[in-house]
Amino acid sequence: MKLKERLDSDLKAAMKAKDELKLSTVRMLKSAINNGEISKKKVFTDEDVVSVISTSIKQRKDSIEQYTKGGRNELAAREEAEMKILLEYLPAQLNEEEVRALVVKAITETSGVSAKDMGKVMGRLMPSIKGKADSSLVSSIVKELLK
């Protein structure tokens, strides 16, 4: 089942179950996908949808951090709950060891030796792990290994 079809069926299920949080989160996500399709003038594939979901998750993480700093724990908790719902739509996430192994492989393939080679390594790495790992984790591992 394609992601957009899964979102449609989950939206209907959330309506029937009167699950307000899931309903609003899925609606927000569908809206972001529709806006992206309109702005790029193309129908999104599952890969494009994963990209939109990843962006939404990153926004939630930033919001959680800001709300927590501001002492607005109830808003941070809502953002956390929305983020958990969004994570259900991403492919299985790679753990740190798996990411580290992929980074080492990419460094070897690109002959990376210093921080100047980070762009080459990230360019080689990101298409294969897009949506499967947090890009900030990947970036920090690459920086660590390219010292």
N, C-alpha and C positions, 0 to 999 in steps of 0.2 A: 504494500500500500504506500502510495506517495505521501509525502509529508503534508501537502496541502489537503489531501483527502482525509488524512488522519486528523488534521486540525478541524475540518468540517464536522466529522463524526464526534470528536471530543466536545465541540461547541454544542452540538445537539444534546449529547449526554449530560453536559453541565447544566443546560437549560432544564432538562427533565429532572435532574437531581437537585435543582435549585442551589447549586454550588456557586455562589456569587464570586468568590475569589478566582476560581478556575475560569468561570465564564468571562469575567472582565480581563483576565490575563490572555486568554485565547483570542478574545475580540481585539485586544490591543495588538497582538502579534499578527493577526490576519490583516489588520489595518496597516501595520508597518510593511507587510508584504505587498499589499495592494498599492500603497504609496510608492514603494520601490519599483514595482512593475510599471506604474504610470510614468515615473520619472525616467526610467531606463528604456521605456517603450519596448518591453519584451515580457514574455511569460517566464516566470522564474522556474528554474529546475530545483530539484531537491538540494543541490549544492548551494544555489543562491539563497534558498530558504534557511539552510544551516547558517549561512553567513549573517542573515538578518537576526536569527535567534542568538548567535554569538554576540552580536552587537548589543542586543537587548539585555543579555546577561551581564555584559561589561557595564552597561548603564546602571543596572541594578546594584552591582558591586560598588560603583562609585557613589550611588545614592545611599546605600547602607553605611558606607564610611562617613559621609557627610552628616546623615541623620544621627549617627552614633556620637560624632563629635559635638553636635548641637544639642545632645541630650533628648532627642526625639525618638526614644526607643520603640514606641508603638508604630511609628512610620518605618523604622528600620526593620521591625519584625514583619510588617506587611511586604516590604520589598524582598526580604529573605524568603517569604512564602511564595511570592511570585517567581523568584529566581529558581526555586525548587521545581515549580511547575514547568518552567522553560527548559530546565536541564533534562526533563523527561524526553524532550524532542531531539536532543543531540545524540549522535552516535556514541557508543561506549567510549568513555574517556580513558586515555592512556595514563598509566601511573608514571612516577618520576623516573624509575629505572628504564622503562620502555622509551620514554622521551630522551633520556641520556644516551641510550644505545643508538637511536636515530640521529641524534646530534653528532655523535662520534662518527657515524657512517657518513653523514653529510660533510663533515670537516675533512674526512679522508678523501671523499670524492672531489671536493673543490680545492684540495691542497691548501686548506686554510691554516695559517700559522700565527696570525696576530689579530688584534681587534680591528684592524683595517679590513680584514676579510669577512667581517660579520655580515655585511650585506649579501655577499655571495652565498654564504652558508644559509642564511635565513631565506634567501630566494630559492635555494634548492630544497629546503626543508618544508616551508609553509604549505605548498600545494598538497603534499602527502599527509599532513597532519591537521589541515584546516578543519575546525570543528571537533577534533578529537583530543585536543590538548589546549590548555590555556596559553595564549601567546606570550604572556608575561613570564610564565614558567620557562617556556622554550627560550625566550630571550635571555633570561638570567643564566640558564645552563650554558648557552652559547658564549656569553660574556665570560663566564667562569672558565670554560675550557680553552678560550682563545687568548688568555692573558699572555 
